[in-house]
Amino acid sequence: MEKNLLEKFEVSDFYLTAYLLCTGMDLLGTKKENSKKTIFILRDIPSRQELISKYFEGTAKIDPLKYKGKIIDLKSLLYNSEGLCQR
């Protein structure tokens, strides 16, 4: 039986995370680096590097309402006392 290894990508940039979630990456969990820094753990995809390049170049195209919704979701997650533990 072949093992399906889950590739993970960790990022601390809040707005980049919201963007990546809009592009189809899944949030697997979070971990606290310290009281002010959270690491977001995403399921990696083959096009991640290209997506990140487009984000920083300013050429990314996503639905602004979807992006706003992901920002709201992430803020709720951060301010929830239980948060989302790593899966």
A tleap script that builds the chain and sets N, CA, C and O, in Angstrom:
source leaprc.protein.ff14SB
mol = sequence {
  NMET GLU LYS ASN LEU LEU GLU LYS PHE GLU
  VAL SER ASP PHE TYR LEU THR ALA TYR LEU
  LEU CYS THR GLY MET ASP LEU LEU GLY THR
  LYS LYS GLU ASN SER LYS LYS THR ILE PHE
  ILE LEU ARG ASP ILE PRO SER ARG GLN GLU
  LEU ILE SER LYS TYR PHE GLU GLY THR ALA
  LYS ILE ASP PRO LEU LYS TYR LYS GLY LYS
  ILE ILE ASP LEU LYS SER LEU LEU TYR ASN
  SER GLU GLY LEU CYS GLN CARG
}
set mol.1.N position { 0.843 -1.179 0.000 }
set mol.1.CA position { 0.000 0.000 0.000 }
set mol.1.C position { 0.889 1.242 0.000 }
set mol.1.O position { 1.835 1.338 0.781 }
set mol.2.N position { 0.579 2.179 -0.872 }
set mol.2.CA position { 1.369 3.394 -1.009 }
set mol.2.C position { 0.914 4.439 0.006 }
set mol.2.O position { -0.284 4.660 0.186 }
set mol.3.N position { 1.871 5.075 0.661 }
set mol.3.CA position { 1.548 6.125 1.627 }
set mol.3.C position { 1.354 7.440 0.893 }
set mol.3.O position { 2.151 7.803 0.028 }
set mol.4.N position { 0.298 8.145 1.241 }
set mol.4.CA position { 0.054 9.464 0.680 }
set mol.4.C position { 0.570 10.488 1.685 }
set mol.4.O position { -0.118 10.822 2.650 }
set mol.5.N position { 1.770 10.978 1.459 }
set mol.5.CA position { 2.367 11.927 2.386 }
set mol.5.C position { 1.785 13.312 2.156 }
set mol.5.O position { 1.689 13.782 1.022 }
set mol.6.N position { 1.410 13.939 3.222 }
set mol.6.CA position { 0.829 15.262 3.164 }
set mol.6.C position { 1.939 16.300 3.181 }
set mol.6.O position { 2.693 16.398 4.149 }
set mol.7.N position { 2.036 17.067 2.113 }
set mol.7.CA position { 3.027 18.130 2.044 }
set mol.7.C position { 2.440 19.370 2.697 }
set mol.7.O position { 1.304 19.751 2.416 }
set mol.8.N position { 3.215 19.994 3.565 }
set mol.8.CA position { 2.754 21.163 4.292 }
set mol.8.C position { 3.598 22.372 3.935 }
set mol.8.O position { 4.777 22.250 3.603 }
set mol.9.N position { 2.981 23.532 4.009 }
set mol.9.CA position { 3.671 24.798 3.802 }
set mol.9.C position { 3.323 25.684 4.986 }
set mol.9.O position { 2.147 25.875 5.296 }
set mol.10.N position { 4.334 26.224 5.649 }
set mol.10.CA position { 4.117 27.078 6.820 }
set mol.10.C position { 4.422 28.519 6.457 }
set mol.10.O position { 5.411 28.814 5.785 }
set mol.11.N position { 3.554 29.412 6.914 }
set mol.11.CA position { 3.693 30.833 6.601 }
set mol.11.C position { 3.160 31.647 7.771 }
set mol.11.O position { 2.183 31.262 8.412 }
set mol.12.N position { 3.811 32.777 8.046 }
set mol.12.CA position { 3.341 33.634 9.140 }
set mol.12.C position { 2.673 34.910 8.620 }
set mol.12.O position { 2.067 35.642 9.403 }
set mol.13.N position { 2.770 35.187 7.334 }
set mol.13.CA position { 2.176 36.383 6.740 }
set mol.13.C position { 0.653 36.211 6.667 }
set mol.13.O position { 0.143 35.385 5.910 }
set mol.14.N position { -0.054 37.007 7.467 }
set mol.14.CA position { -1.506 36.894 7.597 }
set mol.14.C position { -2.225 37.099 6.259 }
set mol.14.O position { -3.058 36.278 5.874 }
set mol.15.N position { -1.910 38.183 5.553 }
set mol.15.CA position { -2.618 38.505 4.316 }
set mol.15.C position { -2.240 37.569 3.174 }
set mol.15.O position { -3.078 37.267 2.323 }
set mol.16.N position { -1.008 37.111 3.141 }
set mol.16.CA position { -0.608 36.103 2.164 }
set mol.16.C position { -1.381 34.810 2.419 }
set mol.16.O position { -1.817 34.150 1.476 }
set mol.17.N position { -1.547 34.454 3.671 }
set mol.17.CA position { -2.314 33.254 4.004 }
set mol.17.C position { -3.742 33.373 3.498 }
set mol.17.O position { -4.267 32.434 2.900 }
set mol.18.N position { -4.376 34.515 3.730 }
set mol.18.CA position { -5.749 34.724 3.251 }
set mol.18.C position { -5.814 34.573 1.730 }
set mol.18.O position { -6.736 33.955 1.198 }
set mol.19.N position { -4.836 35.138 1.045 }
set mol.19.CA position { -4.774 35.011 -0.416 }
set mol.19.C position { -4.627 33.544 -0.838 }
set mol.19.O position { -5.349 33.075 -1.718 }
set mol.20.N position { -3.701 32.829 -0.216 }
set mol.20.CA position { -3.476 31.429 -0.582 }
set mol.20.C position { -4.720 30.585 -0.327 }
set mol.20.O position { -5.003 29.658 -1.086 }
set mol.21.N position { -5.458 30.892 0.724 }
set mol.21.CA position { -6.708 30.173 0.981 }
set mol.21.C position { -7.722 30.447 -0.128 }
set mol.21.O position { -8.501 29.564 -0.486 }
set mol.22.N position { -7.717 31.650 -0.666 }
set mol.22.CA position { -8.612 31.991 -1.777 }
set mol.22.C position { -8.268 31.226 -3.049 }
set mol.22.O position { -9.136 30.991 -3.890 }
set mol.23.N position { -7.013 30.840 -3.190 }
set mol.23.CA position { -6.563 30.156 -4.406 }
set mol.23.C position { -6.748 28.644 -4.332 }
set mol.23.O position { -6.443 27.935 -5.292 }
set mol.24.N position { -7.240 28.151 -3.209 }
set mol.24.CA position { -7.528 26.724 -3.111 }
set mol.24.C position { -6.679 25.943 -2.133 }
set mol.24.O position { -6.904 24.746 -1.948 }
set mol.25.N position { -5.718 26.579 -1.505 }
set mol.25.CA position { -4.945 25.868 -0.489 }
set mol.25.C position { -5.811 25.696 0.754 }
set mol.25.O position { -6.659 26.541 1.042 }
set mol.26.N position { -5.604 24.622 1.481 }
set mol.26.CA position { -6.394 24.326 2.678 }
set mol.26.C position { -5.592 24.622 3.936 }
set mol.26.O position { -4.394 24.346 4.008 }
set mol.27.N position { -6.274 25.187 4.922 }
set mol.27.CA position { -5.662 25.425 6.227 }
set mol.27.C position { -5.720 24.140 7.030 }
set mol.27.O position { -6.801 23.618 7.302 }
set mol.28.N position { -4.552 23.629 7.410 }
set mol.28.CA position { -4.471 22.400 8.194 }
set mol.28.C position { -4.409 22.675 9.685 }
set mol.28.O position { -4.851 21.859 10.493 }
set mol.29.N position { -3.862 23.823 10.047 }
set mol.29.CA position { -3.736 24.133 11.458 }
set mol.29.C position { -2.929 25.392 11.670 }
set mol.29.O position { -2.529 26.066 10.721 }
set mol.30.N position { -2.700 25.696 12.932 }
set mol.30.CA position { -1.895 26.844 13.320 }
set mol.30.C position { -0.995 26.434 14.469 }
set mol.30.O position { -1.238 25.437 15.150 }
set mol.31.N position { 0.037 27.215 14.667 }
set mol.31.CA position { 0.847 27.042 15.870 }
set mol.31.C position { 1.367 28.408 16.277 }
set mol.31.O position { 1.678 29.249 15.433 }
set mol.32.N position { 1.456 28.612 17.565 }
set mol.32.CA position { 1.927 29.887 18.108 }
set mol.32.C position { 3.435 29.861 18.241 }
set mol.32.O position { 3.994 28.963 18.872 }
set mol.33.N position { 4.100 30.849 17.643 }
set mol.33.CA position { 5.541 31.027 17.819 }
set mol.33.C position { 5.789 31.722 19.150 }
set mol.33.O position { 6.686 31.348 19.905 }
set mol.34.N position { 4.987 32.732 19.421 }
set mol.34.CA position { 5.014 33.464 20.676 }
set mol.34.C position { 3.651 34.141 20.817 }
set mol.34.O position { 2.747 33.867 20.029 }
set mol.35.N position { 3.490 35.009 21.794 }
set mol.35.CA position { 2.182 35.612 22.034 }
set mol.35.C position { 1.707 36.517 20.897 }
set mol.35.O position { 0.521 36.837 20.815 }
set mol.36.N position { 2.625 36.931 20.021 }
set mol.36.CA position { 2.256 37.848 18.943 }
set mol.36.C position { 2.412 37.253 17.545 }
set mol.36.O position { 2.093 37.921 16.561 }
set mol.37.N position { 2.887 36.033 17.435 }
set mol.37.CA position { 3.140 35.467 16.111 }
set mol.37.C position { 2.517 34.083 15.982 }
set mol.37.O position { 2.772 33.188 16.787 }
set mol.38.N position { 1.695 33.933 14.950 }
set mol.38.CA position { 1.069 32.654 14.642 }
set mol.38.C position { 1.588 32.158 13.304 }
set mol.38.O position { 1.719 32.929 12.353 }
set mol.39.N position { 1.879 30.884 13.236 }
set mol.39.CA position { 2.271 30.231 11.991 }
set mol.39.C position { 1.048 29.503 11.455 }
set mol.39.O position { 0.400 28.747 12.179 }
set mol.40.N position { 0.735 29.732 10.187 }
set mol.40.CA position { -0.376 29.040 9.532 }
set mol.40.C position { 0.193 27.864 8.759 }
set mol.40.O position { 1.175 28.004 8.030 }
set mol.41.N position { -0.425 26.715 8.922 }
set mol.41.CA position { 0.033 25.498 8.251 }
set mol.41.C position { -0.987 25.157 7.169 }
set mol.41.O position { -2.154 24.883 7.450 }
set mol.42.N position { -0.510 25.182 5.922 }
set mol.42.CA position { -1.379 24.954 4.773 }
set mol.42.C position { -0.991 23.667 4.061 }
set mol.42.O position { 0.159 23.230 4.111 }
set mol.43.N position { -1.980 23.066 3.394 }
set mol.43.CA position { -1.696 21.917 2.532 }
set mol.43.C position { -1.045 22.481 1.274 }
set mol.43.O position { -1.620 23.341 0.606 }
set mol.44.N position { 0.140 22.005 0.956 }
set mol.44.CA position { 0.895 22.543 -0.170 }
set mol.44.C position { 0.295 22.072 -1.495 }
set mol.44.O position { -0.312 21.004 -1.576 }
set mol.45.N position { 0.476 22.885 -2.515 }
set mol.45.CA position { 0.050 22.538 -3.870 }
set mol.45.C position { 1.198 22.862 -4.824 }
set mol.45.O position { 2.040 23.704 -4.514 }
set mol.46.N position { 1.238 22.201 -5.983 }
set mol.46.CA position { 2.351 22.409 -6.918 }
set mol.46.C position { 2.511 23.854 -7.390 }
set mol.46.O position { 3.630 24.280 -7.675 }
set mol.47.N position { 1.432 24.608 -7.479 }
set mol.47.CA position { 1.511 25.972 -8.008 }
set mol.47.C position { 1.773 27.030 -6.939 }
set mol.47.O position { 1.688 28.224 -7.226 }
set mol.48.N position { 2.090 26.615 -5.714 }
set mol.48.CA position { 2.259 27.574 -4.617 }
set mol.48.C position { 3.280 28.665 -4.926 }
set mol.48.O position { 2.991 29.845 -4.727 }
set mol.49.N position { 4.448 28.304 -5.400 }
set mol.49.CA position { 5.491 29.307 -5.632 }
set mol.49.C position { 5.052 30.333 -6.670 }
set mol.49.O position { 5.324 31.524 -6.522 }
set mol.50.N position { 4.379 29.877 -7.714 }
set mol.50.CA position { 3.874 30.798 -8.737 }
set mol.50.C position { 2.811 31.735 -8.151 }
set mol.50.O position { 2.793 32.926 -8.463 }
set mol.51.N position { 1.939 31.203 -7.314 }
set mol.51.CA position { 0.911 32.023 -6.668 }
set mol.51.C position { 1.537 33.094 -5.778 }
set mol.51.O position { 1.109 34.249 -5.786 }
set mol.52.N position { 2.541 32.704 -5.020 }
set mol.52.CA position { 3.218 33.654 -4.135 }
set mol.52.C position { 3.913 34.741 -4.958 }
set mol.52.O position { 3.872 35.916 -4.595 }
set mol.53.N position { 4.542 34.355 -6.050 }
set mol.53.CA position { 5.200 35.334 -6.918 }
set mol.53.C position { 4.188 36.354 -7.443 }
set mol.53.O position { 4.454 37.556 -7.440 }
set mol.54.N position { 3.038 35.874 -7.889 }
set mol.54.CA position { 2.003 36.779 -8.392 }
set mol.54.C position { 1.508 37.713 -7.287 }
set mol.54.O position { 1.239 38.887 -7.538 }
set mol.55.N position { 1.390 37.196 -6.084 }
set mol.55.CA position { 0.946 38.010 -4.946 }
set mol.55.C position { 1.903 39.175 -4.712 }
set mol.55.O position { 1.475 40.323 -4.599 }
set mol.56.N position { 3.194 38.876 -4.642 }
set mol.56.CA position { 4.181 39.919 -4.359 }
set mol.56.C position { 4.455 40.826 -5.559 }
set mol.56.O position { 4.893 41.962 -5.382 }
set mol.57.N position { 4.206 40.342 -6.769 }
set mol.57.CA position { 4.361 41.174 -7.959 }
set mol.57.C position { 3.161 42.098 -8.164 }
set mol.57.O position { 3.236 43.062 -8.925 }
set mol.58.N position { 2.060 41.798 -7.485 }
set mol.58.CA position { 0.847 42.591 -7.648 }
set mol.58.C position { 0.025 42.202 -8.860 }
set mol.58.O position { -0.808 42.981 -9.324 }
set mol.59.N position { 0.253 40.995 -9.380 }
set mol.59.CA position { -0.482 40.538 -10.564 }
set mol.59.C position { -1.498 39.453 -10.254 }
set mol.59.O position { -2.100 38.894 -11.171 }
set mol.60.N position { -1.699 39.145 -8.983 }
set mol.60.CA position { -2.651 38.107 -8.583 }
set mol.60.C position { -4.079 38.575 -8.848 }
set mol.60.O position { -4.397 39.754 -8.690 }
set mol.61.N position { -4.918 37.655 -9.245 }
set mol.61.CA position { -6.322 37.956 -9.508 }
set mol.61.C position { -7.190 37.022 -8.674 }
set mol.61.O position { -7.249 35.817 -8.919 }
set mol.62.N position { -7.866 37.606 -7.677 }
set mol.62.CA position { -8.805 36.838 -6.863 }
set mol.62.C position { -10.041 37.691 -6.615 }
set mol.62.O position { -10.013 38.911 -6.772 }
set mol.63.N position { -11.102 37.043 -6.232 }
set mol.63.CA position { -12.358 37.720 -5.911 }
set mol.63.C position { -12.173 38.518 -4.620 }
set mol.63.O position { -11.854 37.939 -3.581 }
set mol.64.N position { -12.366 39.832 -4.670 }
set mol.64.CA position { -12.132 40.653 -3.474 }
set mol.64.C position { -13.052 40.305 -2.305 }
set mol.64.O position { -12.641 40.411 -1.150 }
set mol.65.N position { -14.287 39.894 -2.586 }
set mol.65.CA position { -15.199 39.526 -1.498 }
set mol.65.C position { -14.778 38.201 -0.847 }
set mol.65.O position { -14.927 38.012 0.360 }
set mol.66.N position { -14.256 37.305 -1.661 }
set mol.66.CA position { -13.741 36.044 -1.112 }
set mol.66.C position { -12.523 36.324 -0.230 }
set mol.66.O position { -12.380 35.740 0.845 }
set mol.67.N position { -11.650 37.218 -0.689 }
set mol.67.CA position { -10.461 37.601 0.077 }
set mol.67.C position { -10.867 38.230 1.402 }
set mol.67.O position { -10.315 37.891 2.449 }
set mol.68.N position { -11.818 39.135 1.360 }
set mol.68.CA position { -12.314 39.764 2.589 }
set mol.68.C position { -12.870 38.704 3.547 }
set mol.68.O position { -12.625 38.761 4.752 }
set mol.69.N position { -13.613 37.748 3.008 }
set mol.69.CA position { -14.172 36.680 3.837 }
set mol.69.C position { -13.092 35.839 4.505 }
set mol.69.O position { -13.225 35.466 5.670 }
set mol.70.N position { -12.026 35.539 3.773 }
set mol.70.CA position { -10.919 34.753 4.349 }
set mol.70.C position { -10.205 35.537 5.443 }
set mol.70.O position { -9.783 34.959 6.444 }
set mol.71.N position { -10.065 36.851 5.260 }
set mol.71.CA position { -9.454 37.689 6.292 }
set mol.71.C position { -10.304 37.651 7.558 }
set mol.71.O position { -9.778 37.504 8.661 }
set mol.72.N position { -11.606 37.782 7.397 }
set mol.72.CA position { -12.518 37.726 8.548 }
set mol.72.C position { -12.423 36.371 9.239 }
set mol.72.O position { -12.368 36.298 10.466 }
set mol.73.N position { -12.404 35.292 8.445 }
set mol.73.CA position { -12.290 33.942 9.015 }
set mol.73.C position { -10.999 33.777 9.808 }
set mol.73.O position { -11.013 33.234 10.912 }
set mol.74.N position { -9.881 34.246 9.248 }
set mol.74.CA position { -8.592 34.107 9.934 }
set mol.74.C position { -8.547 34.935 11.210 }
set mol.74.O position { -8.006 34.487 12.221 }
set mol.75.N position { -9.109 36.137 11.173 }
set mol.75.CA position { -9.146 36.963 12.388 }
set mol.75.C position { -9.971 36.282 13.469 }
set mol.75.O position { -9.588 36.285 14.639 }
set mol.76.N position { -11.095 35.700 13.088 }
set mol.76.CA position { -11.917 34.968 14.057 }
set mol.76.C position { -11.129 33.812 14.657 }
set mol.76.O position { -11.193 33.562 15.861 }
set mol.77.N position { -10.397 33.123 13.819 }
set mol.77.CA position { -9.583 32.004 14.278 }
set mol.77.C position { -8.525 32.467 15.276 }
set mol.77.O position { -8.308 31.818 16.299 }
set mol.78.N position { -7.869 33.585 14.982 }
set mol.78.CA position { -6.810 34.096 15.854 }
set mol.78.C position { -7.348 34.561 17.201 }
set mol.78.O position { -6.695 34.391 18.231 }
set mol.79.N position { -8.535 35.145 17.189 }
set mol.79.CA position { -9.087 35.684 18.427 }
set mol.79.C position { -9.918 34.683 19.201 }
set mol.79.O position { -10.357 34.972 20.315 }
set mol.80.N position { -10.141 33.513 18.630 }
set mol.80.CA position { -10.824 32.439 19.339 }
set mol.80.C position { -9.823 31.848 20.326 }
set mol.80.O position { -8.715 31.486 19.930 }
set mol.81.N position { -10.183 31.745 21.579 }
set mol.81.CA position { -9.244 31.291 22.609 }
set mol.81.C position { -8.725 29.878 22.345 }
set mol.81.O position { -7.612 29.543 22.749 }
set mol.82.N position { -9.522 29.052 21.672 }
set mol.82.CA position { -9.092 27.672 21.401 }
set mol.82.C position { -8.247 27.596 20.138 }
set mol.82.O position { -7.341 26.767 20.054 }
set mol.83.N position { -8.527 28.441 19.160 }
set mol.83.CA position { -7.759 28.434 17.921 }
set mol.83.C position { -7.912 27.128 17.148 }
set mol.83.O position { -8.818 26.342 17.428 }
set mol.84.N position { -7.059 26.902 16.210 }
set mol.84.CA position { -7.063 25.705 15.394 }
set mol.84.C position { -5.730 25.020 15.569 }
set mol.84.O position { -4.698 25.538 15.143 }
set mol.85.N position { -5.744 23.865 16.189 }
set mol.85.CA position { -4.481 23.153 16.393 }
set mol.85.C position { -4.087 22.435 15.111 }
set mol.85.O position { -4.908 22.229 14.217 }
set mol.86.N position { -2.848 22.067 15.043 }
set mol.86.CA position { -2.314 21.389 13.878 }
set mol.86.C position { -2.940 20.015 13.727 }
set mol.86.O position { -3.096 19.280 14.702 }
set mol.87.N position { -3.300 19.672 12.483 }
set mol.87.CA position { -3.853 18.347 12.178 }
set mol.87.C position { -2.774 17.462 11.609 }
set mol.87.O position { -3.033 16.303 11.285 }
savepdb mol mol.pdb
quit
